[in-house]
Amino acid sequence: MTHALDATDQKLIVATQGGLPLVAHPYQAVAEQLGLSEAEVLQRLQGLLDRGIIRRIGAVPNHYAIGYAANGMSVWDVADEQVDRLGEQVGALVFVTHSYRRPRHMPAWPYNLFAMLHGATRDEVRSQAAQIAALLGPHCRQHDILFSTQILKKTGLRLAA
């Protein structure tokens, strides 16, 4: 299914795809930039969300700047018939920012459950992983933690101006 964008929606996406302005009233600032009312900006953004053209509007924190210097993707080898149920339990843990299922690539990569962990130190992240291991119990055959070594800018598709 395709969704046609009018010129104003395209301009709105281009104006916001790099982030909202860091001001007290960001939607008003975008509205002024585009010659629209704040209400129209909000209405159009909601319409883009409703139609699935954009997926979300949210903050993307810099983990290092807020004190989480150790960031690790924990990877788990669990039975395929249990991965969805176990993944939901892991994803519900307060210290897991996101978890998801991924395909295995045997024999080198047996992991099918991923959970992102953040801590002030690597030992804190290892402690979080130990809690996941305890939760998974005998369902976990093996696991590892892949620690981040640099910040990578996360961006999605960008429309040209």
N, C-alpha and C positions, 0 to 999 in steps of 0.2 A: 504494500500500500504506500503510495506517495502522498505527501502533503505539500501543496504549493505554498510558498511563502510570498507574501506581498513585499514590496520594497521597504515598507516601514518595519516589518518583522525582520527582514534581513539586516537593516541598519541597527535595530535593537540588539540582535545577536552579535554583530560586529562590535558594538559599543560596550557590551558586557562580557564577552567571551574571555577577556583577559582578567576579569575581576571587576567588582563594583568599586566605585570611588570610595576612598577611605575618608568619608565625611559623615557628619551627623545624619544627613538625609540623602543617602546614596541614590534612591529612586528618583528623588526630585532633581538631583544633579544630572542624572541620565536624561530625564525628561527635558530639562533645559537645553542640554546638548543636542537633542533631537528635535526640539521644537514641539514637544508634546506636553500633555498634562501628566502629573504624577499618576493620577488614576488610570490614564490610558496605558502608561508603561506597565503598571501592575496588572491590568486586565490582559494586556498582550502577553506578558510573561506567563500568567496563569494559563492562557490559551495554548501557549507553546508547551507548557508542562502537560496539560490535559491531552494534547494531541501526540505526546511522546516525542516531539521534536527536540526538546531539551529534557534531560532526565532529572536534574535537581539544581537547586540553588543552595550553595552551602559554603562554609568556611573550610579552607584547607590549611591547617596549622603547619608551621615549620617545627617539627618535633624537637630539633636541636635547640631552637630559640626558647622553647618553653621548658627546657631542662631534661629532655629525654635524649641523652647522648648515645644510648645503646638501643638500637632498633634491630630486631631480628625476625625474619620469617621462619617460624617453626614449621617443619614438614614432618608428616606422620604417615606411616604405612599401616593402614587398617583394612579390614576385610571390606571389599566393595559393597557387599550386601548390608554393611553396617555404617558406611561412611556418611550417609545423609543424616541418620539419627545421631551419630556421634558428633558430626559437624555442627548440628544445631546446639548440642550441649556445650561444645567448645566455644562456639560463637556467642553464647549467652554469658560467658565469664566476663566479669567487669574489666579485666585487663586486656582482653582480646579486642582489638579495634575492628578487625574483619577476618572472616574465615571463609574458605571456599574449597570446593572439590576441583581437582585437576587430574587429567589422565596420567597414568604411569607411562614410563618409557623404559621398559625392561631391556636388558638386565641392569643397566646403569642407574636407573632412577625409579625406585619402587614406591615413591611417596604419592599419595592420592588425596591427602587432607592437608591444607595449609592454614596457618593462623598467625597473623601479624601481632607481634609483641613489642612493647616500648618500655624502657626503664631508664633510670639515671645511670645504671651501671650494667655491664654484661652479667654480673652475678645476679642482679635483680631479674633480668630476663631469663636466666637459667632457672631461677626459683619459680618463675611463672610457668616455664616449660615443665618443670617437675610436677606442678599442680595439674597440668594437663595430662601428663603421663599417669598420675594417680587416678584421674577421672576416667581415662581410657582403659586403665588396668590391663587385663589380658588381651583386650582387643587390639592393643598396640604391639606391632611386631618389631618396629624400629622407628627412630626419629632422629632429627638433627635440627640445628639452628643455623640459618644463614644470616650472619650479621651484616648490616649495611656498612659500607666503607666511605660512601659519599652521598650527597643529596642529589637526587635526580628530579628535575622539574617535571611535574605531572601535568599533562595537558591532553585534552581531547582534540577532536577535529576542530579546525579553525576555518571560518569563512574569510575570504579575502575582502578587504575593504572596498 
